[in-house]
Amino acid sequence: MTRREALGWLLARLVAAAGAASAVGAAAALRPWAVGRRGDPASALGTPPAPDVERFRSRPDLRPPRVTVDVPSAPDADPGLVFTDAHFGPGQQGALVLDGRGEVVWFLPLSGPSAAYRAFNVRVQTYRGRPVITMWRGRVVAGHGEGEYVLYDSSYRQVARVSAQGGYRGDLHEFVLTERDTALLTCYGQAAADLSALGGPASGAYWYGVVQEVDVATGRLLFEWRSDEHVPLAESYLPPPSSGAPWDYFHVNSVCVDPTDGNLIVSGRNVWTVYKVHRTSGRVLWRLGGKASDFPLDGGARFAFQHHAVRWPDATLTVFDNEAGPPAEARESRALVLSLDERARTATLLRQYRHVPPVLSDALGSVQDLPRGHRFVGWGTSSYFTEYDASGRVRFDGRLAPGTESYRAFKQTWHGVPARPPDMAVEAGRDGVTVFASWNGATDVERWVVLGGESPARLRPVAAAPRAGFETAIRLTRPPSYAAVAAVGAGGRMLGRSAVRAVRP
């Protein structure tokens, strides 16, 4: 038996023993070498982390906002991970992936609280037949973004980067990959017009919304739609500003492909309207909501300052109804499910979701269809995220730390095996040392095994513990001279191993 085979055999035996009993009981069998336990790393050291910000011994460079789970994930909740972002608030800003307990799975920091660089719209999509994480990153300017879009594979390597074309800068609001391996994205442009009839200056600047379709691999522009060429300025519910700043009359904030016919669904926040746009000509086929709606809307189906209008294969349309601009048009925001009969031009409210306690988000938000009739709602600036079942019952509810803002929240399937090896930290205590193990982005780790020995080249399993969130603490009562940690998945398979570190002189 080779040394590698022997190490694998010992590791499998250790994992099997740990899985057959409790974490403490399994580790006790290893005495006097070690005691492995499951617990909060902060309590292990007796030094709680700063309020509202996570602290990891093995990754001190990561400081994401804390997450509170108010309604634990129910047995029938969707098994996916939560994909969101933190772009304002305590700690670092960046892309954030969470599990069903609100524990961090992956965090990609982009900036500190005072910096201008942000991540928005983090989600899983498909590119060239493979799942990728996509996001926008850049600066927020006048309520929209100026940046670019990036795609990461399951090892968290960047596989593509997409920019807006024609002199525009990529906007934070939307980035949708299509079956053609193209991207639908939003941009903002500036023009001037006589706004005196609308309460503005005779020569006033305004922002217009742009939708582009770009080939991901080549960057070639395939389609472009500009709001002010199709939507009159008078459709806006937002008056021109008295300050002389550019008027954001339209505020494009979502685009999707209508799966029923391949045309585009475009949302304009400040016109309170969802548009169906012809995929090639750009002609507006119909308006839903606003001052020129082609669908009569009763009080239940009406929406204001909406975000994230998405058409689904069953022809329903989901909308996050912010109801606040300002001004506030209602006391709370809602998630809406509408049934559209395009031929009869009728829109029927099928279901609405409200949060408990109520939230009124003047920006951001998302609604996502999940399997089995479940829906997942990101509540915008309030930073709540909630899963509802088909009858409207809450199956999972959480929130980011107070003061944190996130754009959207999605619940999606993802399997990540980072290219970077696991991380380990060691801190001494009165009765030995505590080893802290983590692997930022790894989704399939079930247990951690400590490998120890008196030589860096001769390590064997000495302790084990179940994965306990982002970081797992394992106490060693008789520390070896050298140690590493191994991430173990289903069936005892070793997924990755950290570098070897000296544990004691």
C-alpha positions as CSV (number, residue, x, y, z in Angstrom):
1,M,0.0,0.0,0.0
2,T,1.4,3.4,-1.0
3,R,1.6,6.3,1.4
4,R,-1.2,8.1,-0.5
5,E,-3.4,4.9,-0.3
6,A,-2.7,4.5,3.4
7,L,-3.6,8.2,4.0
8,G,-6.9,7.7,2.1
9,W,-7.7,4.5,4.1
10,L,-7.0,6.2,7.4
11,L,-9.1,9.2,6.4
12,A,-12.0,7.0,5.3
13,R,-11.9,5.1,8.6
14,L,-11.8,8.4,10.6
15,V,-14.8,9.9,8.6
16,A,-16.8,6.6,9.1
17,A,-16.1,6.7,12.8
18,A,-17.1,10.3,13.1
19,G,-20.3,9.8,11.1
20,A,-21.4,6.8,13.2
21,A,-21.4,8.8,16.5
22,S,-21.7,12.4,17.6
23,A,-18.9,14.8,16.8
24,V,-17.7,14.7,20.4
25,G,-18.1,10.9,20.7
26,A,-16.2,10.2,17.5
27,A,-13.4,12.5,18.4
28,A,-13.2,11.0,21.9
29,A,-12.2,7.7,20.3
30,L,-9.1,9.4,19.1
31,R,-7.9,10.6,22.5
32,P,-5.4,11.4,23.8
33,W,-4.5,13.0,20.4
34,A,-7.5,15.2,19.8
35,V,-11.0,16.3,20.5
36,G,-13.1,17.4,17.5
37,R,-16.3,19.3,18.1
38,R,-18.9,21.3,16.2
39,G,-19.4,24.8,17.4
40,D,-19.2,28.6,16.8
41,P,-15.7,29.7,16.2
42,A,-16.3,32.8,18.2
43,S,-17.5,30.9,21.2
44,A,-14.5,28.6,20.9
45,L,-12.2,31.6,21.5
46,G,-14.5,33.6,23.8
47,T,-14.2,36.6,21.6
48,P,-17.4,37.4,19.7
49,P,-17.1,39.1,16.3
50,A,-18.1,42.7,15.7
51,P,-21.8,43.3,15.6
52,D,-23.4,42.8,12.2
53,V,-20.2,41.7,10.5
54,E,-18.9,38.2,10.2
55,R,-15.3,37.3,11.3
56,F,-13.5,34.2,10.2
57,R,-10.1,33.2,11.7
58,S,-9.1,31.2,8.6
59,R,-10.1,34.0,6.3
60,P,-9.6,37.3,8.2
61,D,-9.7,39.2,4.9
62,L,-13.4,38.4,4.5
63,R,-15.9,40.5,6.5
64,P,-19.4,40.1,5.0
65,P,-22.5,41.4,6.8
66,R,-24.2,39.0,9.2
67,V,-27.3,37.2,8.2
68,T,-30.3,36.5,10.5
69,V,-32.8,33.7,9.7
70,D,-36.2,34.5,11.1
71,V,-38.0,31.5,9.7
72,P,-35.7,28.4,9.4
73,S,-35.8,26.5,6.2
74,A,-38.8,24.1,6.2
75,P,-38.4,20.5,5.2
76,D,-40.3,21.2,1.9
77,A,-38.3,24.3,1.1
78,D,-36.4,24.4,-2.1
79,P,-32.9,22.9,-1.5
80,G,-31.0,25.7,-3.4
81,L,-28.6,28.3,-2.2
82,V,-29.4,32.0,-1.9
83,F,-27.6,34.3,-4.3
84,T,-27.6,38.0,-3.5
85,D,-25.2,40.9,-2.9
86,A,-24.3,43.4,-0.3
87,H,-23.6,46.8,-1.9
88,F,-24.1,49.1,1.0
89,G,-23.9,48.7,4.8
90,P,-21.6,47.2,7.4
91,G,-18.6,45.2,6.5
92,Q,-17.4,44.6,3.0
93,Q,-19.5,44.9,-0.1
94,G,-19.6,42.1,-2.7
95,A,-21.2,39.0,-4.1
96,L,-22.8,36.7,-1.4
97,V,-24.0,33.1,-1.5
98,L,-25.8,31.7,1.5
99,D,-27.1,28.3,2.6
100,G,-30.5,27.4,4.2
101,R,-29.2,28.4,7.6
102,G,-28.1,31.8,6.5
103,E,-24.4,30.7,6.6
104,V,-22.0,32.1,4.1
105,V,-21.0,29.7,1.3
106,W,-19.2,32.1,-0.9
107,F,-18.2,35.7,-0.5
108,L,-16.4,37.8,-3.1
109,P,-15.5,41.2,-1.6
110,L,-15.1,44.1,-4.0
111,S,-14.8,47.1,-1.7
112,G,-15.1,48.5,1.7
113,P,-18.0,50.6,3.0
114,S,-16.6,53.9,1.7
115,A,-15.4,52.7,-1.7
116,A,-17.4,53.2,-4.9
117,Y,-16.9,49.7,-6.5
118,R,-20.0,47.5,-6.1
119,A,-21.4,44.1,-7.2
120,F,-25.1,43.8,-8.2
121,N,-27.4,41.2,-9.6
122,V,-25.6,38.0,-8.5
123,R,-27.2,34.8,-9.9
124,V,-26.7,31.4,-11.6
125,Q,-27.2,31.3,-15.4
126,T,-26.1,29.0,-18.2
127,Y,-23.3,29.7,-20.7
128,R,-22.2,27.2,-23.4
129,G,-24.3,24.5,-21.7
130,R,-22.6,25.0,-18.2
131,P,-23.8,26.8,-15.1
132,V,-22.0,30.0,-14.3
133,I,-22.3,32.7,-11.7
134,T,-22.9,36.1,-13.3
135,M,-22.9,39.6,-11.8
136,W,-22.4,43.3,-12.6
137,R,-19.5,45.1,-11.0
138,G,-18.8,48.8,-11.2
139,R,-19.8,52.3,-9.9
140,V,-23.3,53.5,-9.1
141,V,-24.0,56.8,-10.8
142,A,-27.3,58.8,-10.5
143,G,-29.3,55.7,-9.7
144,H,-27.8,53.4,-12.3
145,G,-24.5,51.7,-13.0
146,E,-21.5,52.2,-15.0
147,G,-19.5,49.0,-15.2
148,E,-19.2,45.5,-16.8
149,Y,-20.5,42.0,-16.4
150,V,-18.5,38.9,-15.4
151,L,-19.0,35.2,-15.6
152,Y,-17.4,32.7,-13.2
153,D,-17.3,28.9,-13.6
154,S,-17.8,26.3,-10.8
155,S,-14.1,26.8,-9.8
156,Y,-14.7,30.6,-9.5
157,R,-12.5,31.3,-12.4
158,Q,-13.5,34.2,-14.6
159,V,-14.6,32.7,-18.0
160,A,-16.0,35.8,-19.7
161,R,-16.4,39.5,-19.4
162,V,-19.1,41.5,-21.2
163,S,-19.3,45.2,-21.9
164,A,-22.0,47.4,-23.3
165,Q,-21.4,48.6,-26.9
166,G,-21.7,51.8,-28.8
167,G,-20.1,54.0,-26.2
168,Y,-22.5,53.0,-23.4
169,R,-21.5,51.7,-20.0
170,G,-23.1,48.5,-18.7
171,D,-25.8,49.2,-16.2
172,L,-26.3,47.3,-12.9
173,H,-30.0,46.5,-13.4
174,E,-30.0,43.6,-15.8
175,F,-27.8,41.0,-17.4
176,V,-29.6,37.9,-18.8
177,L,-27.9,35.1,-20.7
178,T,-30.0,33.6,-23.5
179,E,-30.0,30.2,-25.2
180,R,-28.0,31.7,-28.0
181,D,-25.1,32.5,-25.7
182,T,-25.9,36.2,-26.0
183,A,-26.5,38.6,-23.2
184,L,-29.4,41.1,-22.7
185,L,-28.2,44.1,-20.7
186,T,-29.3,47.6,-19.8
187,C,-27.6,50.9,-20.3
188,Y,-28.3,54.6,-19.7
189,G,-27.8,57.5,-22.1
190,Q,-28.3,61.2,-21.8
191,A,-30.0,63.6,-24.2
192,A,-31.8,67.0,-24.1
193,A,-35.3,68.2,-24.9
194,D,-37.8,71.0,-24.3
195,L,-39.3,69.9,-20.9
196,S,-41.3,73.1,-20.3
197,A,-44.7,71.4,-20.9
198,L,-43.8,68.9,-18.3
199,G,-42.6,71.4,-15.6
200,G,-38.9,71.4,-16.6
201,P,-36.6,73.8,-18.4
202,A,-36.9,74.6,-22.1
203,S,-33.7,72.8,-22.7
204,G,-33.5,70.1,-20.1
205,A,-31.2,67.0,-19.9
206,Y,-32.8,63.6,-19.3
207,W,-31.6,60.0,-19.0
208,Y,-33.0,57.4,-21.5
209,G,-32.9,53.7,-21.1
210,V,-31.2,51.3,-23.5
211,V,-31.5,47.6,-24.0
212,Q,-28.8,45.8,-25.9
213,E,-28.3,42.2,-27.0
214,V,-24.5,41.4,-27.2
215,D,-22.7,38.2,-28.2
216,V,-20.8,37.1,-25.2
217,A,-17.8,35.6,-27.0
218,T,-17.2,38.4,-29.5
219,G,-18.9,41.4,-28.0
220,R,-20.8,42.0,-31.2
221,L,-23.9,44.2,-30.8
222,L,-26.9,42.3,-32.2
223,F,-29.9,44.5,-31.1
224,E,-30.5,47.8,-29.5
225,W,-33.6,49.5,-28.2
226,R,-33.8,53.1,-26.8
227,S,-36.7,54.1,-24.6
228,D,-37.1,57.7,-25.9
229,E,-37.5,56.5,-29.4
230,H,-40.6,54.5,-28.4
231,V,-41.9,55.9,-25.1
232,P,-42.9,59.6,-24.8
233,L,-41.4,61.6,-22.0
234,A,-45.0,62.5,-20.9
235,E,-45.6,58.8,-19.8
236,S,-43.3,59.4,-16.7
237,Y,-44.8,59.7,-13.3
238,L,-41.6,61.4,-12.0
239,P,-41.5,65.2,-12.6
240,P,-38.4,66.8,-13.9
241,P,-36.0,67.8,-11.1
242,S,-35.8,71.5,-10.2
243,S,-32.1,71.2,-9.6
244,G,-31.3,71.0,-13.3
245,A,-29.9,67.5,-12.9
246,P,-30.7,65.0,-15.7
247,W,-34.3,63.7,-15.5
248,D,-34.5,59.9,-15.1
249,Y,-37.9,59.8,-16.9
250,F,-37.9,56.1,-17.7
251,H,-35.4,54.1,-15.5
252,V,-35.1,50.8,-17.3
253,N,-34.6,48.1,-14.6
254,S,-35.3,44.7,-16.1
255,V,-35.3,42.8,-19.4
256,C,-36.2,39.2,-20.1
257,V,-37.1,37.0,-23.1
258,D,-40.8,36.1,-23.2
259,P,-40.7,32.3,-23.4
260,T,-44.1,32.3,-25.2
261,D,-42.9,34.0,-28.4
262,G,-39.2,35.1,-28.0
263,N,-39.9,38.8,-27.8
264,L,-38.6,41.0,-24.9
265,I,-40.3,42.1,-21.7
266,V,-38.9,45.5,-20.6
267,S,-39.7,47.3,-17.3
268,G,-39.6,51.0,-16.9
269,R,-39.7,52.0,-13.2
270,N,-40.6,55.7,-13.4
271,V,-43.3,55.1,-16.1
272,W,-44.9,52.3,-14.0
273,T,-45.1,50.2,-17.1
274,V,-44.0,46.8,-18.4
275,Y,-43.5,46.7,-22.2
276,K,-43.5,43.9,-24.7
277,V,-40.9,44.8,-27.3
278,H,-40.4,43.1,-30.7
279,R,-37.1,41.2,-30.6
280,T,-35.9,42.6,-34.0
281,S,-37.8,45.8,-34.9
282,G,-38.0,47.2,-31.4
283,R,-41.6,48.1,-31.8
284,V,-43.7,48.2,-28.6
285,L,-46.3,45.5,-28.9
286,W,-48.2,46.3,-25.8
287,R,-48.0,48.3,-22.5
288,L,-49.0,46.9,-19.1
289,G,-49.6,49.6,-16.5
290,G,-48.8,53.3,-16.6
291,K,-50.6,56.1,-18.4
292,A,-51.2,54.3,-21.7
293,S,-51.8,50.7,-20.6
294,D,-53.3,48.3,-23.1
295,F,-54.6,46.2,-20.3
296,P,-57.1,47.6,-17.8
297,L,-55.8,47.1,-14.3
298,D,-58.0,46.9,-11.3
299,G,-56.7,48.0,-7.8
300,G,-55.2,44.6,-7.1
301,A,-53.2,44.3,-10.3
302,R,-52.0,47.9,-10.5
303,F,-48.4,48.5,-9.6
304,A,-46.1,51.5,-9.1
305,F,-42.3,52.0,-9.3
306,Q,-42.0,48.3,-10.1
307,H,-38.8,46.1,-10.5
308,H,-38.0,42.8,-12.1
309,A,-40.9,42.0,-14.5
310,V,-40.4,38.4,-15.7
311,R,-42.6,36.3,-18.0
312,W,-42.6,32.6,-17.3
313,P,-43.3,29.5,-19.5
314,D,-46.9,29.3,-18.2
315,A,-47.5,32.8,-19.5
316,T,-47.7,34.4,-16.0
317,L,-45.9,37.6,-15.3
318,T,-44.2,38.2,-11.9
319,V,-43.5,41.8,-10.8
320,F,-41.9,43.2,-7.7
321,D,-44.3,46.1,-6.8
322,N,-42.3,48.6,-4.9
323,E,-45.2,51.1,-4.4
324,A,-42.6,53.8,-3.4
325,G,-40.6,56.1,-5.4
326,P,-40.8,58.4,-3.5
327,P,-43.6,59.2,-3.1
328,A,-45.2,56.2,-1.4
329,E,-48.3,55.0,-3.3
330,A,-49.1,52.3,-0.6
331,R,-48.0,51.3,2.8
332,E,-46.0,48.3,1.8
333,S,-44.3,46.6,-1.2
334,R,-45.7,43.4,-2.7
335,A,-44.7,40.6,-5.0
336,L,-47.3,40.1,-7.7
337,V,-48.3,37.2,-10.0
338,L,-50.4,38.2,-13.0
339,S,-52.1,36.1,-15.6
340,L,-52.0,37.9,-19.0
341,D,-54.4,37.1,-21.9
342,E,-52.7,39.0,-24.7
343,R,-55.4,38.5,-27.2
344,A,-58.2,39.7,-24.9
345,R,-55.9,42.3,-23.3
346,T,-56.8,41.3,-19.8
347,A,-54.5,41.1,-16.7
348,T,-55.7,39.1,-13.7
349,L,-54.1,39.1,-10.3
350,L,-53.4,35.5,-9.4
351,R,-51.5,36.0,-6.1
352,Q,-49.8,38.6,-4.1
353,Y,-47.2,38.2,-1.4
354,R,-46.6,40.6,1.5
355,H,-43.9,40.4,4.1
356,V,-44.4,40.1,7.8
357,P,-43.4,42.5,9.2
358,P,-44.4,44.8,6.4
359,V,-41.6,46.4,4.2
360,L,-41.8,49.4,1.9
361,S,-38.8,49.3,-0.4
362,D,-38.4,52.4,-2.5
363,A,-35.9,50.6,-4.8
364,L,-34.7,47.2,-5.9
365,G,-36.4,43.8,-5.4
366,S,-37.1,40.6,-7.3
367,V,-39.6,37.7,-7.7
368,Q,-38.5,34.2,-8.8
369,D,-40.6,31.1,-9.7
370,L,-39.3,27.9,-8.0
371,P,-40.2,24.2,-8.5
372,R,-43.5,22.9,-7.1
373,G,-45.2,26.3,-7.2
374,H,-42.9,27.9,-4.7
375,R,-41.7,31.5,-5.2
376,F,-38.7,33.4,-3.8
377,V,-38.9,37.1,-3.2
378,G,-36.0,39.5,-2.6
379,W,-37.4,42.5,-0.8
380,G,-35.1,45.2,-2.2
381,T,-33.6,47.8,0.1
382,S,-35.0,46.1,3.2
383,S,-32.7,43.1,2.4
384,Y,-35.2,40.5,3.4
385,F,-35.5,37.3,1.3
386,T,-38.4,34.9,1.6
387,E,-39.6,31.6,0.1
388,Y,-43.3,30.9,-0.2
389,D,-45.0,27.6,-1.0
390,A,-47.8,27.2,-3.5
391,S,-50.4,28.2,-0.9
392,G,-48.5,31.3,0.2
393,R,-47.0,30.0,3.4
394,V,-43.5,31.2,4.4
395,R,-41.1,28.3,4.2
396,F,-37.9,30.3,4.7
397,D,-37.2,33.9,5.7
398,G,-34.0,35.8,6.3
399,R,-32.4,39.2,6.2
400,L,-29.0,40.8,5.9
401,A,-27.6,42.9,8.8
402,P,-29.3,46.2,9.5
403,G,-28.2,48.9,7.2
404,T,-27.3,46.5,4.4
405,E,-28.8,46.9,1.0
406,S,-29.0,44.1,-1.7
407,Y,-30.4,44.3,-5.2
408,R,-32.1,41.0,-5.9
409,A,-32.2,37.6,-4.2
410,F,-32.4,34.2,-6.0
411,K,-32.6,30.6,-4.8
412,Q,-30.7,28.4,-7.2
413,T,-28.8,25.1,-7.5
414,W,-25.0,25.4,-7.6
415,H,-22.0,23.1,-7.0
416,G,-18.7,24.9,-6.5
417,V,-15.2,23.4,-6.1
418,P,-12.8,26.3,-5.7
419,A,-9.5,26.3,-7.6
420,R,-7.9,27.8,-4.5
421,P,-7.2,25.2,-1.7
422,P,-8.9,25.3,1.7
423,D,-7.7,27.7,4.4
424,M,-6.7,26.9,7.9
425,A,-5.8,28.9,11.0
426,V,-4.5,27.7,14.3
427,E,-4.9,29.5,17.7
428,A,-3.5,28.3,21.0
429,G,-5.6,27.8,24.1
430,R,-5.2,26.6,27.6
431,D,-5.6,22.9,26.8
432,G,-4.2,22.7,23.3
433,V,-5.0,24.5,20.0
434,T,-8.1,25.2,18.0
435,V,-7.9,24.6,14.2
436,F,-10.2,26.6,12.0
437,A,-11.0,25.3,8.6
438,S,-12.9,26.9,5.7
439,W,-13.1,26.8,1.9
440,N,-14.7,29.8,0.4
441,G,-17.2,28.7,-2.3
442,A,-17.1,24.9,-1.7
443,T,-20.6,23.6,-1.6
444,D,-20.2,19.8,-1.1
445,V,-18.1,19.6,2.0
446,E,-19.6,17.4,4.7
447,R,-16.8,17.1,7.2
448,W,-13.4,18.4,8.0
449,V,-10.4,16.2,8.9
450,V,-7.3,17.5,10.6
451,L,-4.1,15.8,9.3
452,G,-1.2,16.0,11.7
453,G,2.3,14.7,12.3
454,E,5.8,15.5,13.4
455,S,7.0,16.0,9.8
456,P,5.3,18.0,7.0
457,A,5.7,14.9,4.8
458,R,4.2,12.4,7.2
459,L,0.7,13.5,8.2
460,R,-2.2,11.2,9.2
461,P,-5.8,11.9,10.3
462,V,-5.9,13.0,13.9
463,A,-9.4,14.6,14.3
464,A,-12.6,15.3,12.5
465,A,-15.8,17.3,12.8
466,P,-18.9,17.9,10.7
467,R,-18.9,21.1,8.6
468,A,-20.3,23.9,10.8
469,G,-21.1,26.8,8.5
470,F,-18.5,28.7,6.6
471,E,-15.8,28.0,9.2
472,T,-15.5,24.9,11.4
473,A,-13.6,24.8,14.7
474,I,-11.7,21.6,15.8
475,R,-9.9,21.5,19.1
476,L,-6.8,19.4,19.5
477,T,-5.7,18.6,23.1
478,R,-2.3,17.2,22.0
479,P,-1.4,19.2,18.9
480,P,1.1,17.8,16.4
481,S,4.1,19.7,15.1
482,Y,2.5,20.1,11.7
483,A,-1.0,20.0,10.4
484,A,-3.3,20.5,7.4
485,V,-7.1,20.3,7.0
486,A,-8.8,18.1,4.4
487,A,-12.3,18.8,3.1
488,V,-14.3,15.6,2.8
489,G,-17.5,15.1,0.8
490,A,-20.0,12.3,0.4
491,G,-18.7,8.8,0.7
492,G,-15.5,10.0,2.4
493,R,-14.1,11.5,-0.8
494,M,-11.4,14.1,-0.2
495,L,-12.2,17.2,-2.1
496,G,-9.3,19.4,-1.2
497,R,-6.5,19.9,1.3
498,S,-4.9,23.0,2.7
499,A,-1.3,23.9,2.9
500,V,0.7,22.4,5.8
501,R,1.3,24.7,8.7
502,A,3.5,24.5,11.8
503,V,1.2,24.0,14.8
504,R,3.7,24.1,17.7
505,P,7.4,24.9,17.9
